[in-house]
Amino acid sequence: MPGMHPTQKFLNKLMDASSKDSPEEIVEPMTTNQRRVVEAYARTGTLTGASRSANVDRSAHYRWCRESAAYRAAFIQSELESRDAVLTTCRKVALEDENVSMLIHLSRGAYPEVFGTQ
């Protein structure tokens, strides 16, 4: 379903906008709803799941991304935490469970020059 997980293009756009934010803007306090969405996103990894968990309309996320430097920075951090959790689980499955298929996928992503991938 489109829009459930931010595309790399959207994330790059947020990171670009965030790089232009002043330190004063980034430390502005977030609202309770903003904090709830960011925290839920780190757990769920999807905007739909985070919005539902925080009882906030998904459209608020996009407005906050445009209007709040603090939310942008927190959401980027939450996305990175979510991605890290997925990678941690994949590595566990690949290495501890000796899942060869998962190990091949991780290896091709981590070492594209060795495995001839992009």
N, C-alpha and C positions, 0 to 999 in steps of 0.2 A: 504494500500500500504506500503510495507516494507521501512524502512528508513525515513519515514516522521517525526517520533518522536523518540527521542533517547530512547533506551531501558535502563532499570535500570542497566544492566550489563555495557553498554557503559558509562553511567553516573558515575558509581562506578569507572570505569577505569580512567576516566578523573579526578575524585576527588582524586584518589590515586596518579596520576601523579602530580596533582596540589599541593598535600601535600608535595611533594619533591622539589617544586620550591622555589627558594630563593626570599626574598622580593624584591631584585633588579630586578629580572626577571619579577615579576608580575607588577611592575610599568612601564615597558618599554611601550612606546607609541604604541597604536594600529593604524593600517591604517584606513583611512576613510571607506573603504569597510568592514573591520572587525567591526567597530563601527555600521555601518548601518545594518549588519546582526544580531548582538547582540540585537540592539534596535528593529528590526523587529521581531525577535524571541520572545521577551517578549510579543509583541502584538499578534502574530499569533499562537505561540505554536507549529509550525511545521517548519521543516527545508526547506521544499519545498516552503512554503509561505514566509518565511524569505528571502530565496535566490531570489525568484521571485521579492519580494518587493524591495530588495536591488540591484537587477539587477546583481547578482553575481552567478557564477556557484556553484552548491552544493558541488562539489568536493573540492572547496577551503576551505570549513568548516573543512573537515577532515584533510587537510594539515595543516591548522592553529592550529587545536587541537594537532597535533603532534609537531609542531614547535614553537608555541608561548605560553609562560606561561601566558602572559597578556590576550590573547584571551581565553585560557582555563578557567581562573578564571572568566572572564566576561561572558562567555557562561554558566558556572555553575550557576552563579548568575541569569542570564536571564532565565534559565530553572526553577529555584526555584521560580522566580517571576511569570512565566507562570503557574506553578502548583498552586501557591497560588491564582491566579486569577480564575482558574477553581474551586478550593475548595470554594472560596468566593461565586461564583455564585451558586454552588451546595447547600451551606448552606442557601443562600437566598431563593432558590426554595423550599428547604425542610422546612424551618421554616416560612418564610413570606407567601409563597403560600400554606403552609400546605400540601406539597406533601409527603404523607406517604411512598411511595415507595422510594423516594430519601432519606428520613430520615432513613429508615431501612438500606439502603446501607451505608450511612455515619456512622451510629451507629455501624454497624458490623465492619467497618474499624477502627473506633476510639477506640472501646472497644471489641477487639476480645475475651478477657478472659470472658467477660459477655455473649457474644452472641455465643461463641463456634466456632469462625472462626479463620483462620490463617492469 
